[in-house]
Amino acid sequence: MLKKLISVIAITIGLSSVFATTGDKAEAAYYHTKAISVAKANLGVPYRWGGITPSGFDCSGLVKYSYSKAGKVLPRTAADMFYTKGYRVSYLQPGDLLFYAPTKASRPTHVAMYIGAGKMIMASSSKGVIVTYTNNTYWNPKYIGAKRI
């Protein structure tokens, strides 16, 4: 009888941790999807240094705004996002933040959001909010890492 009770408790604990993990993943998938959707709704918005609204965005302003609409608070700058939020990943999933620096030894000065299929959405100083490939010849050499929020 005691063995059966222990087995039932173990199964219950195991199932509850599976459901908790599944719930966490579902929540993460929701806010990643929502943040991407918000960013895409702002395609074509002009670049504005320090911009954090749909009247104009800089790179971190777009990411901060998009994630805030999905219910996640992020710091204002690319460097603060890189150093204080999320965890580093090497396998990209939609919603991951991609960080770039002028040299490998520099602080991150640019952030974009991975949207899948080798593409990212970002605020470009020359074109405003755009979708481009992660392997583009300008940004790819400046890539320093990705973080999952």
N, C-alpha and C positions, 0 to 999 in steps of 0.2 A: 504494500500500500504506500509506504513512504517513497519507494522508488518511482511509482506512478505519479505521485504528487510532485516530486522533484522534476520528473520528465515534463509534466504539464507546465510547471513554472518556467523551466528552461525554454520550452517551446514558446510560451507566451512572451518571455523576455526577448527571445530571438525574433519573433514576428513583430513585436512592437518596435524593435530597432530597425527592422527592414522597412516598416511603414514610415517611421520617422525619417529615415534616409530618403525614401521615395518622396515623402512630402517636401523635404529640403530641396531635392533635385527638381521637383515640380515647381516650387517657388522660384528657384534660380532660373529655370527655363522660362518662367513667366516674365521675370523682370529683365532678363537678357533679350527676350523677344520683344517686349514692350519698348525697351531702350532703343533697339534697332529700328523699330517701327517709327518711333518719334524722330530719330535722326533722319530716316528716309523721308519723312514728311517735310523735312527742312532742306531737301536737295535744292540747290540753286540759291539758297540764302547767301548774301554776300559776306565776305570775310570782314571782320572788324576786330582790330587788336583790342583785347580785353572784353570782347563781346560775349554776352551770356544769354541773349534773347533772340527770338526769331527775326529781329530787325538786323542782326548781324552777330556772327559767332567767330571766335578764334577756336583753335583746336580743342583746348581743354574746356572751353565754354560750351561747345557742342556736346561733349561727352558728359560733363556735369549736368547740363540741362536735360539731356535725354534720360540719364539715369535718375534724375530727380523726379521726372514725370512717371517713372516706373517705381518710385518709392524708395530709392537708394540715395543716400547723401554721399557725395564725393567731395574731396578738397578742390580748390580752385585751379591749381596749376598741375601741369603734367608731372613735374618732379614730385610734388606732394602726393599725387595719386600713386606714383611709382614706389615711393619710399614708405607710404603709410597704409595702403589698402591692398586687399586681396593676397593672392599667393601666386608665385611664379609657375608658369606652365610652359611646356615645350610642344605639346599637341594642342593645336588651336581649336576652339569651339566658338560658335557664334556668340557674340557679346564680350569676348575677351578683349582686353585693352592692349594695344600694341604701342610700344614706346620707342622713340627715336632720339638720337643725339648726334651732334655734328661730328664727334669722334667717339670712339669706344670708351675713352677715359672721361667723357663729359657727362654732366647731368642730363637727364632727359628733358628735351625742350619741345617735343612734339608727341601728341597722343592721337591715336585713331582707334576705331572700333572694328573688330573683325566681324564680317557678316556672313562668312562661309564662302565656299567655292573659290578660295584664293583671293577674295576681295575684301576691301575695307572701306569704311565711310569715314570721312574726315573733313575738316575745314581747311581748305587750301588758301594760302594768302593770295594766290593769283586767280583762282577760279571759284572761291566760296565753297559751299558744302558740295562735295562730289563723292562718287564711288570710283575707286581705282583698284588696281591689282596690288597685292602685297609684295610682289616681286618686281615692281616698277623700278626702273634704273636709277631714279633719284632717291627714293626712300629706302630701298632694300639695303644698300651699304651702310646706312645710318641706324639700322635696327639694333636695339640692345636687349629686347626681351618682351615677353607678354605676361600679363597678370590676369587672373580670373577673380572677379569680384563676387 
